[in-house]
């Protein structure tokens, strides 16, 4: 739970967020006093021949549901304060005064007591005014079983958005209120959802101490299965490892033998739609990984290959660190061509919240599997006359790798202060990959054959700026080592290494202006090479590299992300790249 917010006044946050919808969609209007987002009358074609749709609930679930107001979705949405239902008078005002004259109005509500009571009161008042109004309640959450749900029943969560989308698209076709109500109830009966979160959310304006208490309640490594979108507790605390989390979630959704939760029977190969809802606090990177895991388990364990996959913040929970899975069974609506669940989900809409950007033709086209060809190096590595002791080569290399792996936490700490925090992880990833090579491949006595295998690993495992620098330098070093070889077998001496290293730094300078004094890895590399050329001692050269890395403390950066870092913290740490390289070189010296 993060207690940090740019807007700490919850009321201002709600009002300004609602107003922003009129900035991103000019066809919308905002009734601030009643917190109603509604379509501009001029944007609705042939309103008399269609029905209108409204929805609503507490704020904090954006884009649900104000973000779904627009052509082909909702006509209006009534918002409450954060996690609190709007009042009956707000709803009455929407029904009576913010909708165009139409064939009737369908009110879609998620199954929460406050919403049911207030929207129900609004519906009754509208009916008393002679308006034709129906209400559909969506309760898709299987995290609340039959026993626990009692008379209240299941909560409505992200699956409700699919129900609203279907009803909105059907209303756009001119369908009657009776038909749309029937399809809405059918859709609600054929969708199931469950959510899991790593933490409750912090509501702006509440004490920041809540965050500390939440970490005690749900520590790192734990997740809460069945957590609601209003901070309601879940049904079980579980380990947060993704595969096991998804396995438990899908079991609750699809296990026909779970008498407490088997609300919908979905057989293998049934046509379905899969929806992954980000509570709001997960990165797109992590959400993508979650989507892949859920889809994989659906296909492999349940024989279900969803016809549509929709993923993103769909019905959020502020900045919640959680996600939900919804599965909709595609059932015949009985309304004929163009009005199936899938037709209506695919139908175009103009609202900022809907994530269905992929057109139906793209979904339904048959794509042949692409054969991915990988080009190989034109020639195998040519043997060289530069010879090494294979056992010593492995020992020295392993010593350097072990040193940089052990230094990773320190490198990462320095880079988090002075850069973007990825330097240590990149070095460790490359080092561990080279270790695997040494475990499974016996070095030869040919230095360049060995060296080229290392270069390929560096190119494939180390990314970012440091990865590119290492790859360029090592490729240049291989070329220069070969150029310094002889026509007969020769031991690869420190003198040959020094000469090739010096030439390789000059090659590297074609691609980077970095020089000693710029607070980069050059502050460690150049002293190493200079000392090795003068003394021929790897130990002395490694000591010079360590001294050079240490000299970067307080050094003003001319290159790299440290140039942009403000404050004073970076001045107290060495350059991460220089420090990491010095650790590798020190390890080499220890291995000799």
N, C-alpha and C positions, 0 to 999 in steps of 0.2 A: 504494500500500500504506500503510495506517495502522497504526502500531505502538502506538497508544493503546488501552487496554482498561480497563474497570472491574474486571474480574476477571483478574488476571495469573497465577493458579495454574491451570494447565490441568486438573489432576485435580479440583479443586474445581468448576471450571466445568462439567465433564462430569457429575459427581454431582448438583450442584444443578439443572442443566438437566433431567436425567432425572427427578429428584424433582418438578420443577414440573409434569410431565405428570399426576401424580396429583392435583394441585391444580386443574388445568383440566378434568380428566375423572375424576370420582370412581369410575368403574367400573374404573379401572386400579390395578395394584399394582406395587411397585418392589422388586426384589431387589437391594439395593445392592452386596452382596459380588460378585455376578456381573454387575452392570450389565444386568439384564433388566427390561424393561417388559412386563407381561403382563396379560391381562384377568382380572378377578376371577371365580372360578368361578360365582358366582351370577348373573353378567351374561350367561352363555352359555346360551341356551335350546336344549334338545334336543341337547346336545353329542354324545351317542352316535350321533346320526343324521347328523352332519356330520364333515367333516375339519377339521383345524386347519392354520393357516399361520404360519410364522415366517420372519423375514428378519433382516438385521443387517449390520454392518460398522463401520468406524471412525466415531467421533463427528466433529462439525464440519460435518455435512451437513444439519442440522436444517431442516425437519421430518423429512427422510429419516434413518432409517426409524422411529425410536421414535414420531414424531408420527402414524404411520399405524396404530398399534395401536388397535383399536376394532371395534365391530360392523360387519360388511360389508367389513372390510379384513384386518388382521393379528390373529392371536391373541396373538402375542408378538414381541418384537424383542430381539436381543442386541447390545449396544454395546461397541465397543472404546474405547481412548483416542483422542485426536484423530488422524484419518487413519491409524489402525492397526487391523487386524482384531482382533476378539475372539478369545480363546483357545479351543482345542478343549474344555477342561473347562467353560468357561462355556456353550458350545453344548450339550454333553452334558447339563448340569444343566437347561437349558431344555427339551430334548426329553424328558428322563426325569421331571422333577419339576414343571415349571411349566405343563404343558398338561393339559387335562381328557382323560379317556378318550374316544376318538373313532374314526372309521372309518379314520383314518390321518393323516399329516402331510406337507404339502408345504413344502419348504425352498426359498426363493427367494433367489438370490445374484447379486450383480453380478460381472462377470468381472475379478477382481483375484486375483493369485496367493495372497496371504495368506488372503483370504476363501474361495477354492476349497479350499485345503488344510485350513483349520481347520473350515469347515463340512462338508467332505467327511469328515473324521475323525469329527466329531460324528455325521454320518449313519450311518457304518459302525458306530460304537459302538451307536447306537440300534437298528440292524438286528440287531446281535448280541444285543440284549436282547429280540428278538422283535417289535419295533415295525415297523409298515408305513410306510415313509418313502420319499419321492421327492425329487429335487432338480432344479430348473430354474435354469440359468445365463443371465443376460441380458447381452448384449454389443451395445449399440446405437450406440456412438460411431463415426461414419465418419471422424472426424478422424485416426484411426489406420488407414491403408490396409492393403491385403493385404500389400504388400511389407514395410512397417515392422512390421506386427503379427506376422508370422511365425507360429510355433507358438502364441504366447500369445494372439493374436487381439485383437479389439477390446475396449475398456473398456466397462463399464456406467456410464451416466450417467442423466440425468433421465428418459429414455424408460422406464427400468425401473419407474418409479412407475405408469405406465399398465398395465404387465404385472401388477404386484402388485394394482392396483385391480380389474382384470378377474378375476383368480384369487380375490381375497377376496370379491367379489360372487357369483361362481359357487359358491364353497364355502358361502356363506350359504343358497343354494337347496337344499342337501342333495346336491349333485353328488358323484360318487365321486372317489377319489384319482386314478384313471386318467383320468377325464374332465377334471379340473382340471389335471392334469399336461399332458395333450395340448393343452388350450387355452392354458396358460401358455407352452408351447414355440411354439405357433402365433403367439401375441401377440408373443413375443420376436423371431420371424422377420419380423414385419411392422411393426417400428418402427425408425426411424433417427434419430440425434441428432448434433448438432455444437455446439460452444461456442466463444465468443471472449471474451477478457478484456483489460482494460486494464492488469492487474497481477496478480502472484501475491498470495497473502494472507499476513498475518503471524500466526503461531501464538502465542497467549499463552504467555509464559515464555521465548520466544526473544529473542535480542539485538535491540534497537531499530535497530541499525545495518543490519539486513537491509532496512529500508525504504529507506534511502539507496542501497544497492546495487541494489535493484530498479528505482529510478527511472533509474539509469544503464543498466541492462539493457534497460528498456522505457520510453523517454522519453515525455513528453507528446506526443500526436499519433499514437502508435503503439499497435497492438493485436496480440494473439497469437491467431491462428486455430488452433482445435483444442486449446486448453489444457484440461487435465483438471481435475477437482474436488479433486485432492490436490496442487496446485502442479506437476503434471507439465507439461513444456514442450509447446507446440503444434507444428504442422507448418510454420507460416509466420508471419513478422512482417509486418503489413500496416498501411496507413493506417487511422486510426480513424473516418473519416467513415462514418456509419451506412449510407447506401444502398449504398455499395460493400462494406461489411462483410457486410451481409445478402445481397447478390448472390453473394459468394463462398461464404457458408455454404450457401445454397440450391443452388448448383451442386454442392457436395460431396454434398448430400443426394439430389439428384434427377437429376443428369446421367447418362443411361444410357450415354454414351460414355466415361465415366471408368472405365476397366477396374480401376483400383486401389480405387475406392470405390463402384461401382454394386452395392451389396448388396441393394437392393430396387427393383424396377421399379414406379413409380407413373405411370400414364397420366393424361392430361387428363381431368377430370371424375370421376376415381376418388373414392369417398367416403373422407374422411380426418378425422383429429382433429389439431389443432395445439396444441402445448404450448410455452409460453415460460417458461423457468426462470431466475429471478433468482439469481445466485450468492450474494446476500445483501447486497451493498453498494450496489446501484443504488437510486435513489429511485423511488417509485411513479410519479412524473411521467415520468421517463426510461423506465421500463419500459413505460408506456403508449405512449409514442412509438415504442419498439422494436416493440411488438406491432402497431401500425398499419402500420409499414413492412414487417414480415415478411408480414402478411396481404395488403397491397397487392401486393407482388411475387409472392406465391403465386397470387393471382387473375389478375393482368395478364400475368405471364410464363410461368406454368405451367398456367393453366386449372384451378387447384384452389381450390375454395371450401370450406374446412373446415366440417364439420357441427358441430363443437364447438371452441371456443377457450378454453384454460385457461392462465392466466398468474399468476405470483407466485413466491415462494420455494418451490420444490417439492423439490429435492434440492440443497441449497446447498453453499457452500464458504466457511464462516465469514463474513467480511465482504467477500467477493470482489467486485471491480468488473467483473463479467462476466455473460454471459447465454448460455443455450443454446436451440436450437430443436430440437424433436422433432416428427416427422411419423409418425403411425400410419395405415397403410392398413387400412381396415375390411374384414376378410375373414370369410367365413361360417365359423362354428364347427362347423356340422353338428349342433348340439344342439337346433335348433328354436326356436319362439317364446319370446321373453323371455330368450334366452341368447346373443344376438348380442354382438359387441364393444360396440356402442353401448348396448344394454340394460344391460350390466354396468358400463360407465363411468358411466351415468346413475343406477344403483341407489343408494339412500340408504345413508349410512354415518354412524357416530358416531366420528369421530376428528378431532383438532384440526388435522391437517396438510392435509386435502383441501380444495381450493378450489372444488369444483363446487357452488356455491350455487344456480345457476340450474336450475330444474326442467325436465324434458323437455318438458312442455307448452309452456313459454315458448320453448324452442328451436324447436319444430316448428310453432308457430302461424305462419300466413302474415300478415305485416304489410304493409299498403299503405303506399306512400311518402307521407309527410306533406308537404303543401304548406306551406312556411314563409312566412307572409305578414309583411311588415314595414310597420308603420304609419309614414307620413311626417308631417312637421310639417303642421299644419292649413293653414297659409298659407305661401306663399313669402315670403321676406324682403321687406318693403316698402322701396322706395327712400327715401333720406333726403336732406336738403339739406346734410349735412356732407360737404364736398368735400376731397379730397386729391390730391396729384400722384402718379399711379400709379407712375411710375418711382422717386420718392423713397420712397414707401410700401414698394416691393419692396426697395430698397437698405437702408433702415433695418431692416426686418424680417429680412432675410438677415443683416445684421451681428449682430443679437442672437442669432439662431439659431446662427450660426457660433461665437460666443463660448461659448454654453452647451454646445454639442457638444464643443468643445475642452476645456471644464472638466469634462466627465463623469468622467474618471478621478479627479480631485481630489475631486469631490462624492461619488463612490462610496467613496473612501477614508475621507472624513470620516463618511459614513453607516454604513460598516462598523464604525467605532469607536463611534459615538454612536447608531446605530439598527439597522436591519435590512438596509442595503446596497442598497435598491432605488431610492432617490431619484434618483441620477444617471442610472441606466438609464431611468427613467420620463421624465425631462426630455429626455434624448437621443432617446428613441423619439418623443415628441411633436414635438420640433424637426425631426427628419428627415422626419416625415410632412408638416409644414408646408412644408419645403423642396421636397418633391415637388409639392405643390400649386402653389408658385410657379414650378416648372419647366414645369408643364403647363397652367397657367391664368394668363391675363393679368389683373392687377388692374384694377379700374375706378376711376373717380374718386369713387365713392360709398364713403365710409369704412365704413358699416354693412354694405353688401353684402359687402365684403371681410372685415369683422370676423366676420360670422356663419359664413363658410366656415372660418375659423380655429377658432371655437368648436366646430364639429362635429368637426373633427379632434382637438382636445384631448379632447373627450368620448369619442371612439372609440379613442384610442391611449394616453391617460395614465390609469392606474388607481391604486389605493391612496389614501392620505390626501391626498397632494399633488395627485393628479389631480382629486379631488373639490373641493379648495379652489380650484384654478385654474378649474375648470368653473363653480363657483358664482360666483366673483368676475367672470369674464369675461362670463357671462350678465347679471349685474347691471350690469356696465359698459356692455354694449350697450344695455340699457334706459335707463340714465342718460344715455348719450351722446345717444340719440334725444330724451330729455326736455329736453336742453340745446340742441337744435337750434333753428333759426328757420324761419319760413315761406318764406324765400327762400334760395337757395344761399349757404352760408357756409363759409369756410375753417375746417378743424378746427385750432384754435390750442392752444398749451400751456395757456392759461387754461381753455378748455372741457374739455380732457383732465383738468386738475387738479380742476375742480369735479365732474366725473363720477366720477373716481377716489375722491375723498373720500366721495361718496355711496355708492359701491360697497363701501368698507370697512365702512361702517355696515350695509349689507345683509349683508355676510359675518359680522358680529358676531352675527347672529341664529342662526348655525349653529355657531359656535365661540367659546369664551370667550377665545381667544388675544389678547393685547395686547403691545405693546412691553415687553420685559423678561421675557417668558416663554420665550425661546430658541426662536423659531419664525421662519417667513418674514416675520411681521409686523414683526420687528426691522429688516428691509430695506425692506419695502413702505411702512410708515408714514413713515419719514424721507424717502423719495422723494416721497411725495405732499405732505407738509408743505413741503418745500423748493420743489417745483414751484409750489405755491400762492403762496408768498412771493416767489420770484424769477422764475418763468416760464422758468427755464433748465433744460433737460433735462440738460445736462452737470453742473451743480451738484447737481441732484436725484440723478443717478446716483452722484456722489461721496458724497452723504449716505447712499445705500443701501449702498454698499460699506463705509462707516464703521460703519453700523448692523450689518451682517453680521459685521464684524470684532469688534464689541463683544460678540458672543455667546460668544467664547472665555472659558471659565471661568464663564460665566453659568449659574446653577442652573436646570435645566429645570422648568417647571410643567406642561407638556403634552408629548405625544409619547412615543416609546419611550425617549428619553434619561432619562426619569423612573426607568426600571427598571434602567438600566445602572449596574453597580457599577464599582469601581476608579477610577483617576485619568485614564485615557487620554482620555476625552471632554472633559475640561477644557482640553486643549491644542488643540482644533480648534473652528472655528466651527460654528454650526448648519448642516447641509447644505442645508436648504431655503432659509434666508436667503442663504447663499453662492451657491447656484444662481440664485436670483432676481436677486441683485446683478450676476451675470455677464450675464444677459439685458439688464438695464437699462443696464449699462455699454456693451454692444454697440449698443444703440439709440442711445446718445449718440454713439458713434464713427461711426455711420452717417449722422448729420445733417451 
